[in-house]
Structures are given as C-alpha cells and as structure tokens.
C-alpha cells in the first residue's frame, strides 16, 4: 500500500497471468505419419494380393478372355463352280489368288519394342525397304496392272495407317514365298474369275467378280447366269476364327487359328446346252451380217428341233466379262430374250397350221386373191400391186400374201386363232432359264377391236422375242409338239457327279400330219424357179430340203405414232432339213438400211445352215425339194 507521504490515492495492482505452455506439435505429426504409413502398406498389400490373383489364380481365365475379345469369326469363301458348254469346254471358271497386305501401325509398334531390346537391328525404314526389295524380287515390277516395284511397296509400308493392301491377284506360291520371309505381311484369299473365250456367249454367261466390300469377300454374279445361278455356283462358305485388330475385320498377320477351320463346300458347275464351236461361228456370222446390213442390232438362235435345247444364241453386241465395268447397257443385254418386236410375215405359219389342222385348205388348192382386203375399218394390201390373182394355198405363203393369209384366217375364226397363239407359247415366258427374258405381248381376245384380227395373222399388233419366234418353228419341226427351250443341261458337283436338269414337258399344238404338211408347204418360200420363186430363195441350201419364212415388220415411228414406211424388223425362221428336221434357226435384224443385205435375213440363214450341216454331219435329204406351184 502506498505511504502517506505520496499524497495520491492508492492504485490497484496490475493483474499478472501465468505463461501458457507451448503446444506439442511433434506428437500430432507422428500420428498422421503413422496413419499414412498404415494406409500405404494396406494399399500395397491389397495390390500385391490382386497381382498374385491375376498373375496366378486367374491368369488362364483372363488370358482366354483377352483372346476372345480380339478373336473374330470369319467366313471362308467356297470355290465357285465353273460354267461349261455341252461338251465340257469351260466358259467360266475360277482360279485361286492372294492379296498381300500389311498393318503398318502394328509393324511400327512391334519394331519399336524389338528396338528397345536390341538397338542393333536398325531403323524401321530400313526394314520396310528390305520388304519392298523382297516383293520386287518375287513379283517383278508389275502384277495385273499394279506396280510392285521396291519404291512403291516401301512407300506403302511407311504410311501412317492401320491397314494397306500392297498388291492384289498374286499367285498363291509367290504370296507364300513373301510371307515365309516376312511373317508380318498378311495374305488374303482371292478368287479370280476367268473367261477363256472372252466375248463368246457373254450375253448368256454374264459376269462375276470378287467383291472386296463384302466380309470376308467373295465372288458374286453380276449379270447373266453368273447372277441368276449365283447360289448354286457359289457353294457354302466355311468358317474360321481369326485374330483381328480391336475386334474388327483386319486380320493380324500370322495369327490365324487354323485348328478351328470348318471347311467350305465347293459350288456346283453348270453344263449348258450351248456348243462352243457353234456359238463361235454363229456369233461371228451375226456380227458380220448385222454390220453389212446396216442394222442397229442383230441376233440369231439355233435350237435342237427335238429337245428344244439352245445350241447357239448370238447377238452382234457383246462384252468381255473380264472388263465388265466398261461394258455398255446395250452390250450387256441378251436381246434374243430381252427385246420384243413384231415378227411380221414369219407369224403367218400359225394361220397355215391352223387352216391345215382344221381341214379348211389343201396345199395345192387354188385361191383367187385380190390385191387388198377390208377388215373392219382397215384396208390391207399385199406388198406388191396386183389385181385378182390365182395362188395355191402354198403359194400364199411362198409369195407372202397378206391378203391370202387374212382370207384363210377369217375362215379359221378368231377363237381358234387365239387358242393357237396360246398353244404356241406366245404372250408368256418360255422358262428357258435365261435372265431378263420378256414375255412379249398378245392382246387378250376380249380386248380385240374389229381390226385386230386384220393385224395378228400377218404378224402385227403382237410382239415376241426371237427365242419365242424360233420356238414356233421348233413346234412345226418337232411334228407339232412344242418343247419349251432351255439353256441349262445339267449340274455337276466337285466330284464330277452329273445331274441332268429336268426336261420340260412338250405341248401338243397340231397333229404330226399337219406339221409335216406345213413343212412341205413352206419349202415353197425358198425355191427359186422362173415365175415360181419364193421370197426367201437365198436361204436354199444345195442337197437339203429347207422350210422357212421371211418376215418384214413395220416399226412404229416414235414421232407420229403410226407405222413407219422406212423402219423395219427383218426376220427369218427356217428348218434344216425339212424332210427330217434336226435344227431350227431364227434370225432378227433391227432397222437394217442402205445396203444390198438390208431387205432379207435369208442369206444369213443359208450361211448358218451350211455350217450346221457340216458341223453335225447332217445327212443329205433323200430327194430334192419338188417344185411347188405358187401361181398357176
């Protein structure tokens, strides 16, 4: 307490607190460090346990799953069947080839891994060049138009890409030689379709090629029989499992699982009714004659008169199946079955057969034929000007009289004529087996106008294919039985076993006696005698009786919609020989003009018939055709 001498009031003493003790920081840090160490040890322990599990107990299962993830099932293309002529000559067949390829990105990765272990192996560029040199040594500098020189191959291998095809259509032995040296080069199966005869019968055979855009790739028909018979020719694919990149469709070279193969079943071969030699000669004749006649197009068909088998079917325009992509649409078409036309006077044989069958006329019966005839609202004339003219019934067709034919048709009647059109197979497809076949057009009888029956008997107002037209004459040649034509003769499996195609049933159209009489009558068409010459005398073949018919059908002018005075289809159909038929030939020329060959196809028939007689050693007729009186 202050003394009395200070004279001031006493002050309270200041408060004094004790100093706080320092915090124990070292103890807390030790706790945290201990916990962290425990967690780390626990994580390492768990990772170790998992590693032991993965590498030990589960390794086999996981490895299998990894393999399954990159394993891809893939088809093995079957060997495609051949197409043969009737004598076993090949028109189309396949040869085995390879496409060699690489997976550059995978190659670089593998090379980098190898370089890390052994730096002395050199650069990847040197390795790529070594492969390029090897490929050139084996293949040369070009394969099937593809460059295979060392630089081209090396440049491809150095591309920054997952997959690259190096060269296609390599011989299998050469591809194997390359792979033996460098197993990182892959090899894919290819089938090269070969057409040894080029353009021969290509409108019938068609074309097939290897489709890379289909997995795993296969030969597929694009046209003709190659397309319509694709399933039979192709066979059944096999099956394999391959290792692919990321489960895709790029096979890792050298990783095929050959032990898992399911073999493919080869396709069957087709044996056609064609004779390759006859096809070759007829095709050349048609091409030559079409050019000489100035026609837009031309076509011919040769049938076996008894079986209806197609021995030859030729068009002037064809294509090389090996270069299918460059063919025009006109070249691809088989106009003998895909084009329809009005047959003209060739169709008159139907009226003749119907009238003889009905007993309305005899071959040498004389008719007085005027120069024109009225049918409903139409007046129809003969092709030449004449007044009343006496003609034998055979002479009506030998001279190709429109008026005489219509006189006979009117006596026959519409009902019977319509029935005959159906029996002869007109207005419906023949079922020949050829692709793109048209049915033609025959107006239904209930739609006929008054003048329709003035058109049909002379070959106007209806349309047909050349194959149908030839089939009419096959019916007369085969004693009145129409046998639908066919192109496929048999199937042949890979063991050589042959299965005959079903033979179509014949259709009785007229009696054998009628057919024989009509054949004899139509010999008048090809006879050549002063005052008694038929319209197709140029078709005659010395030593053989020939029956046939010429045709000239007006085409409709697209500008006027009426029949043209200068656009025609020229046709001819004939039987060799008429007294013992073996072959029937049908010919069509579209719009011939401007030459001495423009008016008739009879000379072309003569040339084809002459070849057939020699090729098949057809016996000469027992006697020469008697002179038939056309105009008394």
C-alpha positions, 0 to 999 in steps of 0.5 A, a space after each residue: 500500500 502506498 505511504 502517506 507521504 505520496 499524497 495520491 490515492 492508492 492504485 490497484 495492482 496490475 493483474 499478472 497471468 501465468 505463461 501458457 505452455 507451448 503446444 506439442 506439435 511433434 506428437 500430432 505429426 507422428 500420428 498422421 505419419 503413422 496413419 499414412 504409413 498404415 494406409 500405404 502398406 494396406 494399399 500395397 498389400 491389397 495390390 500385391 494380393 490382386 497381382 498374385 490373383 491375376 498373375 496366378 489364380 486367374 491368369 488362364 481365365 483372363 488370358 482366354 478372355 483377352 483372346 476372345 475379345 480380339 478373336 473374330 469369326 470369319 467366313 471362308 469363301 467356297 470355290 465357285 463352280 465353273 460354267 461349261 458348254 455341252 461338251 465340257 469346254 469351260 466358259 467360266 471358271 475360277 482360279 485361286 489368288 492372294 492379296 498381300 497386305 500389311 498393318 503398318 501401325 502394328 509393324 511400327 509398334 512391334 519394331 519399336 519394342 524389338 528396338 528397345 531390346 536390341 538397338 542393333 537391328 536398325 531403323 524401321 525404314 530400313 526394314 520396310 525397304 528390305 520388304 519392298 526389295 523382297 516383293 520386287 524380287 518375287 513379283 517383278 515390277 508389275 502384277 495385273 496392272 499394279 506396280 510392285 516395284 521396291 519404291 512403291 511397296 516401301 512407300 506403302 509400308 511407311 504410311 501412317 495407317 492401320 491397314 494397306 493392301 500392297 498388291 492384289 491377284 498374286 499367285 498363291 506360291 509367290 504370296 507364300 514365298 513373301 510371307 515365309 520371309 516376312 511373317 508380318 505381311 498378311 495374305 488374303 484369299 482371292 478368287 479370280 474369275 476367268 473367261 477363256 473365250 472372252 466375248 463368246 456367249 457373254 450375253 448368256 454367261 454374264 459376269 462375276 467378280 470378287 467383291 472386296 466390300 463384302 466380309 470376308 469377300 467373295 465372288 458374286 454374279 453380276 449379270 447373266 447366269 453368273 447372277 441368276 445361278 449365283 447360289 448354286 455356283 457359289 457353294 457354302 462358305 466355311 468358317 474360321 476364327 481369326 485374330 483381328 485388330 480391336 475386334 474388327 475385320 483386319 486380320 493380324 498377320 500370322 495369327 490365324 487359328 487354323 485348328 478351328 477351320 470348318 471347311 467350305 463346300 465347293 459350288 456346283 458347275 453348270 453344263 449348258 446346252 450351248 456348243 462352243 464351236 457353234 456359238 463361235 461361228 454363229 456369233 461371228 456370222 451375226 456380227 458380220 451380217 448385222 454390220 453389212 446390213 446396216 442394222 442397229 442390232 442383230 441376233 440369231 438362235 439355233 435350237 435342237 428341233 427335238 429337245 428344244 435345247 439352245 445350241 447357239 444364241 448370238 447377238 452382234 453386241 457383246 462384252 468381255 466379262 473380264 472388263 465388265 465395268 466398261 461394258 455398255 447397257 446395250 452390250 450387256 443385254 441378251 436381246 434374243 430374250 430381252 427385246 420384243 418386236 413384231 415378227 411380221 410375215 414369219 407369224 403367218 405359219 400359225 394361220 397355215 397350221 391352223 387352216 391345215 389342222 382344221 381341214 379348211 385348205 389343201 396345199 395345192 388348192 387354188 385361191 383367187 386373191 385380190 390385191 387388198 382386203 377390208 377388215 373392219 375399218 382397215 384396208 390391207 394390201 399385199 406388198 406388191 400391186 396386183 389385181 385378182 390373182 390365182 395362188 395355191 394355198 402354198 403359194 400364199 405363203 411362198 409369195 407372202 400374201 397378206 391378203 391370202 393369209 387374212 382370207 384363210 384366217 377369217 375362215 379359221 375364226 378368231 377363237 381358234 386363232 387365239 387358242 393357237 397363239 396360246 398353244 404356241 407359247 406366245 404372250 408368256 415366258 418360255 422358262 428357258 432359264 435365261 435372265 431378263 427374258 420378256 414375255 412379249 405381248 398378245 392382246 387378250 381376245 376380249 380386248 380385240 377391236 374389229 381390226 385386230 384380227 386384220 393385224 395378228 395373222 400377218 404378224 402385227 399388233 403382237 410382239 415376241 422375242 426371237 427365242 419365242 419366234 424360233 420356238 414356233 418353228 421348233 413346234 412345226 419341226 418337232 411334228 407339232 409338239 412344242 418343247 419349251 427351250 432351255 439353256 441349262 443341261 445339267 449340274 455337276 458337283 466337285 466330284 464330277 457327279 452329273 445331274 441332268 436338269 429336268 426336261 420340260 414337258 412338250 405341248 401338243 399344238 397340231 397333229 404330226 400330219 399337219 406339221 409335216 404338211 406345213 413343212 412341205 408347204 413352206 419349202 415353197 418360200 425358198 425355191 427359186 424357179 422362173 415365175 415360181 420363186 419364193 421370197 426367201 430363195 437365198 436361204 436354199 441350201 444345195 442337197 437339203 430340203 429347207 422350210 422357212 419364212 421371211 418376215 418384214 415388220 413395220 416399226 412404229 415411228 416414235 414421232 407420229 405414232 403410226 407405222 413407219 414406211 422406212 423402219 423395219 424388223 427383218 426376220 427369218 425362221 427356217 428348218 434344216 432339213 425339212 424332210 427330217 428336221 434336226 435344227 431350227 434357226 431364227 434370225 432378227 435384224 433391227 432397222 437394217 438400211 442402205 445396203 444390198 443385205 438390208 431387205 432379207 435375213 435369208 442369206 444369213 440363214 443359208 450361211 448358218 445352215 451350211 455350217 450346221 450341216 457340216 458341223 453335225 454331219 447332217 445327212 443329205 435329204 433323200 430327194 430334192 425339194 419338188 417344185 411347188 406351184 405358187 401361181 398357176 
